[in-house]
Amino acid sequence: MRVALVNLYRALAERQMLIGSSGNVSARDGVGMLISPTGCEADSLTADDFVKMSLDGSYDGARAPSSEWELHSAIYRAAPNAQVIVHTHSDHATALSCLNRPLPAFHYNVAEFGGEDVRCAGYATFGTPELARLAADAIAGRSACLLANHGMIVHAANNDAALASAIRLEALCRQYLLACSAGQPRMLSREEMNAALARYATYGKKQEII
């Protein structure tokens, strides 16, 4: 699990989703989690650097956990299906978050994250319980949210899915901002988004032939 998390962190950095020591990743580990340490960078991060900790904040080892550990903990508590979490300050998701706006239903792929939009959590100082609470509320029933004036956070069932989800959210934020720069994007109706959500409920799953 530690090696897989190093690979996830480096894959995000290679795609310029992580700059310097900004952003963090974690995986559920029994009743706790493994999380990247504070101040880490992709080039020097090792498997042993990941911090094993409980969701209440206690941990062992020489490295301190990411300052955003409460953000991860709150989502693991609120979303039992969350197994891996990625938090980044990727350019376009962060730009949209600085407008304090959700990612709306401008494209049916928004439905991939579980709703008709990707909500934007209100602003709170990084690394605080208040930010963790706001993020858990914004991501409820979804697999992603934006964090106002901060970035994005996604959760998924495994490392590959979490990486893909973060990349797709960044791409959608870029496409939305590009569309806005050219005019007013047409928003899909609730009926159109409900149809997309219904398709995503079975998309990629093997269908039984009767």
DOVEXTOR-92978 format. One record per residue (C-alpha): residue in three letters; x, y, z. Coordinates in steps of 0.2 Angstrom, whole numbers. Example, Ala and Ser with C-alpha at 12.3 -4.5 7.8 and 13.67 -1.06 7.14 Angstrom:
<residuo->ALA	u->62	v->-22	w->39>
<residuo->SER	u->68	v->-5	w->36>
END
This chain:
<residuo->MET	u->0	v->0	w->0>
<residuo->ARG	u->14	v->12	w->4>
<residuo->VAL	u->23	v->9	w->-13>
<residuo->ALA	u->6	v->11	w->-22>
<residuo->LEU	u->4	v->28	w->-13>
<residuo->VAL	u->21	v->34	w->-18>
<residuo->ASN	u->17	v->30	w->-36>
<residuo->LEU	u->1	v->39	w->-35>
<residuo->TYR	u->9	v->54	w->-28>
<residuo->ARG	u->22	v->54	w->-41>
<residuo->ALA	u->10	v->51	w->-55>
<residuo->LEU	u->0	v->67	w->-49>
<residuo->ALA	u->16	v->77	w->-49>
<residuo->GLU	u->21	v->71	w->-66>
<residuo->ARG	u->5	v->78	w->-73>
<residuo->GLN	u->8	v->94	w->-64>
<residuo->MET	u->-7	v->91	w->-52>
<residuo->LEU	u->5	v->93	w->-37>
<residuo->ILE	u->18	v->108	w->-36>
<residuo->GLY	u->31	v->107	w->-23>
<residuo->SER	u->24	v->101	w->-7>
<residuo->SER	u->6	v->106	w->-10>
<residuo->GLY	u->-7	v->92	w->-10>
<residuo->ASN	u->-8	v->76	w->-1>
<residuo->VAL	u->-14	v->58	w->-3>
<residuo->SER	u->-20	v->44	w->8>
<residuo->ALA	u->-28	v->27	w->9>
<residuo->ARG	u->-39	v->19	w->22>
<residuo->ASP	u->-30	v->7	w->32>
<residuo->GLY	u->-41	v->-4	w->44>
<residuo->VAL	u->-49	v->9	w->56>
<residuo->GLY	u->-36	v->22	w->52>
<residuo->MET	u->-26	v->28	w->37>
<residuo->LEU	u->-9	v->30	w->28>
<residuo->ILE	u->-6	v->48	w->23>
<residuo->SER	u->8	v->57	w->15>
<residuo->PRO	u->19	v->67	w->27>
<residuo->THR	u->19	v->86	w->29>
<residuo->GLY	u->31	v->95	w->18>
<residuo->CYS	u->34	v->81	w->6>
<residuo->GLU	u->40	v->82	w->-12>
<residuo->ALA	u->38	v->69	w->-26>
<residuo->ASP	u->56	v->67	w->-29>
<residuo->SER	u->61	v->63	w->-12>
<residuo->LEU	u->46	v->54	w->-5>
<residuo->THR	u->48	v->36	w->0>
<residuo->ALA	u->36	v->22	w->5>
<residuo->ASP	u->43	v->23	w->23>
<residuo->ASP	u->38	v->42	w->24>
<residuo->PHE	u->19	v->38	w->24>
<residuo->VAL	u->12	v->40	w->41>
<residuo->LYS	u->1	v->27	w->49>
<residuo->MET	u->-12	v->36	w->60>
<residuo->SER	u->-29	v->34	w->67>
<residuo->LEU	u->-44	v->45	w->62>
<residuo->ASP	u->-43	v->54	w->78>
<residuo->GLY	u->-25	v->61	w->74>
<residuo->SER	u->-14	v->49	w->84>
<residuo->TYR	u->1	v->43	w->75>
<residuo->ASP	u->18	v->34	w->76>
<residuo->GLY	u->35	v->37	w->68>
<residuo->ALA	u->47	v->51	w->65>
<residuo->ARG	u->37	v->60	w->51>
<residuo->ALA	u->22	v->71	w->55>
<residuo->PRO	u->7	v->68	w->45>
<residuo->SER	u->0	v->81	w->32>
<residuo->SER	u->-7	v->97	w->40>
<residuo->GLU	u->-23	v->92	w->30>
<residuo->TRP	u->-25	v->75	w->39>
<residuo->GLU	u->-41	v->81	w->47>
<residuo->LEU	u->-48	v->84	w->30>
<residuo->HIS	u->-45	v->66	w->25>
<residuo->SER	u->-51	v->59	w->42>
<residuo->ALA	u->-68	v->69	w->40>
<residuo->ILE	u->-71	v->61	w->23>
<residuo->TYR	u->-66	v->44	w->28>
<residuo->ARG	u->-78	v->45	w->43>
<residuo->ALA	u->-92	v->52	w->32>
<residuo->ALA	u->-90	v->41	w->16>
<residuo->PRO	u->-88	v->23	w->20>
<residuo->ASN	u->-85	v->19	w->2>
<residuo->ALA	u->-70	v->31	w->2>
<residuo->GLN	u->-54	v->20	w->1>
<residuo->VAL	u->-41	v->32	w->-7>
<residuo->ILE	u->-41	v->52	w->-6>
<residuo->VAL	u->-32	v->64	w->-17>
<residuo->HIS	u->-31	v->82	w->-13>
<residuo->THR	u->-22	v->94	w->-25>
<residuo->HIS	u->-20	v->112	w->-29>
<residuo->SER	u->-21	v->109	w->-48>
<residuo->ASP	u->-22	v->125	w->-59>
<residuo->HIS	u->-39	v->125	w->-66>
<residuo->ALA	u->-48	v->117	w->-51>
<residuo->THR	u->-40	v->129	w->-40>
<residuo->ALA	u->-44	v->144	w->-52>
<residuo->LEU	u->-63	v->139	w->-51>
<residuo->SER	u->-62	v->137	w->-32>
<residuo->CYS	u->-55	v->155	w->-31>
<residuo->LEU	u->-71	v->160	w->-39>
<residuo->ASN	u->-81	v->151	w->-25>
<residuo->ARG	u->-91	v->143	w->-38>
<residuo->PRO	u->-96	v->125	w->-41>
<residuo->LEU	u->-93	v->115	w->-57>
<residuo->PRO	u->-110	v->116	w->-64>
<residuo->ALA	u->-119	v->104	w->-76>
<residuo->PHE	u->-111	v->111	w->-92>
<residuo->HIS	u->-106	v->93	w->-97>
<residuo->TYR	u->-113	v->76	w->-94>
<residuo->ASN	u->-96	v->70	w->-87>
<residuo->VAL	u->-100	v->80	w->-71>
<residuo->ALA	u->-112	v->66	w->-67>
<residuo->GLU	u->-97	v->55	w->-64>
<residuo->PHE	u->-94	v->63	w->-47>
<residuo->GLY	u->-112	v->58	w->-41>
<residuo->GLY	u->-123	v->73	w->-44>
<residuo->GLU	u->-128	v->87	w->-55>
<residuo->ASP	u->-113	v->98	w->-50>
<residuo->VAL	u->-97	v->97	w->-40>
<residuo->ARG	u->-100	v->108	w->-25>
<residuo->CYS	u->-88	v->121	w->-19>
<residuo->ALA	u->-85	v->120	w->0>
<residuo->GLY	u->-84	v->137	w->9>
<residuo->TYR	u->-68	v->144	w->14>
<residuo->ALA	u->-59	v->140	w->30>
<residuo->THR	u->-40	v->141	w->35>
<residuo->PHE	u->-30	v->126	w->28>
<residuo->GLY	u->-27	v->112	w->41>
<residuo->THR	u->-42	v->116	w->52>
<residuo->PRO	u->-56	v->106	w->59>
<residuo->GLU	u->-68	v->119	w->51>
<residuo->LEU	u->-61	v->116	w->33>
<residuo->ALA	u->-63	v->97	w->37>
<residuo->ARG	u->-81	v->99	w->42>
<residuo->LEU	u->-85	v->110	w->27>
<residuo->ALA	u->-77	v->98	w->15>
<residuo->ALA	u->-86	v->83	w->22>
<residuo->ASP	u->-103	v->92	w->20>
<residuo->ALA	u->-99	v->98	w->2>
<residuo->ILE	u->-93	v->80	w->-4>
<residuo->ALA	u->-108	v->71	w->5>
<residuo->GLY	u->-116	v->59	w->-8>
<residuo->ARG	u->-103	v->64	w->-21>
<residuo->SER	u->-85	v->58	w->-24>
<residuo->ALA	u->-77	v->76	w->-26>
<residuo->CYS	u->-78	v->94	w->-21>
<residuo->LEU	u->-69	v->110	w->-23>
<residuo->LEU	u->-62	v->119	w->-8>
<residuo->ALA	u->-65	v->138	w->-9>
<residuo->ASN	u->-49	v->148	w->-13>
<residuo->HIS	u->-39	v->132	w->-11>
<residuo->GLY	u->-41	v->117	w->-23>
<residuo->MET	u->-50	v->100	w->-25>
<residuo->ILE	u->-52	v->84	w->-16>
<residuo->VAL	u->-58	v->67	w->-23>
<residuo->HIS	u->-61	v->50	w->-16>
<residuo->ALA	u->-62	v->33	w->-25>
<residuo->ALA	u->-61	v->14	w->-22>
<residuo->ASN	u->-43	v->12	w->-27>
<residuo->ASN	u->-27	v->22	w->-32>
<residuo->ASP	u->-30	v->21	w->-51>
<residuo->ALA	u->-48	v->27	w->-49>
<residuo->ALA	u->-42	v->41	w->-38>
<residuo->LEU	u->-29	v->47	w->-50>
<residuo->ALA	u->-41	v->46	w->-65>
<residuo->SER	u->-55	v->55	w->-55>
<residuo->ALA	u->-43	v->69	w->-50>
<residuo->ILE	u->-37	v->71	w->-68>
<residuo->ARG	u->-54	v->71	w->-75>
<residuo->LEU	u->-60	v->84	w->-63>
<residuo->GLU	u->-45	v->95	w->-67>
<residuo->ALA	u->-49	v->93	w->-86>
<residuo->LEU	u->-68	v->97	w->-83>
<residuo->CYS	u->-63	v->113	w->-73>
<residuo->ARG	u->-52	v->118	w->-88>
<residuo->GLN	u->-65	v->115	w->-101>
<residuo->TYR	u->-78	v->125	w->-91>
<residuo->LEU	u->-67	v->140	w->-89>
<residuo->LEU	u->-62	v->139	w->-107>
<residuo->ALA	u->-81	v->138	w->-112>
<residuo->CYS	u->-84	v->153	w->-100>
<residuo->SER	u->-70	v->163	w->-108>
<residuo->ALA	u->-79	v->161	w->-125>
<residuo->GLY	u->-97	v->165	w->-119>
<residuo->GLN	u->-111	v->158	w->-108>
<residuo->PRO	u->-111	v->138	w->-108>
<residuo->ARG	u->-127	v->130	w->-110>
<residuo->MET	u->-131	v->120	w->-94>
<residuo->LEU	u->-139	v->103	w->-95>
<residuo->SER	u->-157	v->102	w->-88>
<residuo->ARG	u->-161	v->92	w->-72>
<residuo->GLU	u->-169	v->79	w->-83>
<residuo->GLU	u->-153	v->78	w->-94>
<residuo->MET	u->-142	v->76	w->-79>
<residuo->ASN	u->-153	v->63	w->-71>
<residuo->ALA	u->-152	v->53	w->-87>
<residuo->ALA	u->-133	v->54	w->-87>
<residuo->LEU	u->-133	v->49	w->-68>
<residuo->ALA	u->-143	v->34	w->-73>
<residuo->ARG	u->-131	v->29	w->-86>
<residuo->TYR	u->-116	v->31	w->-74>
<residuo->ALA	u->-125	v->19	w->-62>
<residuo->THR	u->-121	v->5	w->-74>
<residuo->TYR	u->-107	v->12	w->-85>
<residuo->GLY	u->-92	v->1	w->-86>
<residuo->LYS	u->-101	v->-13	w->-77>
<residuo->LYS	u->-104	v->-30	w->-85>
<residuo->GLN	u->-122	v->-33	w->-90>
<residuo->GLU	u->-130	v->-50	w->-88>
<residuo->ILE	u->-138	v->-56	w->-103>
<residuo->ILE	u->-155	v->-65	w->-100>
END
